[in-house]
Amino acid sequence: MPQWHSDLHKRKPTGGRRRPYRKKRKYERGGDPVLTVLGERKVREKRARGGGVKYALASDSYANVFDPKTKTAKKLKILRVLSNPASRDLERRGVITRGAIIETEAGKAKVTSRPGQDGVINAILIE
C-alpha cells in the first residue's frame, strides 16, 4: 500500500482539525523504501514524475570502490556488511544504505551512493 505525503490529514498549527477539501492526488503518493541487501543483482524500475524512470537496487554483490591513494575505481565483490550507522536494525538485517561500512576484497569501504534510489553501490576505501 502506498504512503501519502500530504497535509490533508494533519491538524492546524492551533490544534484545530483540518477537514479535507479534496481527494488525494497521485503526485502526493510515496512508496515503501527499497532496502538493498547482499545477493544476486536485482534492480527495480520505478516510474518518476514526467514519465521518467528511477532505478532502485534491491540486491547486489558488487560495488564500485574508489581508492583515494591510487585515485582509481574498481568493481569489487562485497563480502559482508560490517556496520550501518543509520540504524542498529538495518545493521542486524544487513541492509546497505549511504554511510554503511562494507567489507570488500580490497578492505573496508564506506558507501557514498544511495543504492535504494541510485541503483548502484559506490564506495570509498577507508583504512
Secondary structure, DSSP 4 states (H G I P E B T S, - for coil): ---B--STTSPPTTS------S---GGGB------BEESS-EEEEEEPTTS-EEEEEEEESEEEEEETTTTEEEEEEEEEEEE-TT-HHHHHHT-B-TT-EEEETTEEEEE-S-HHHHSS-EEEE--
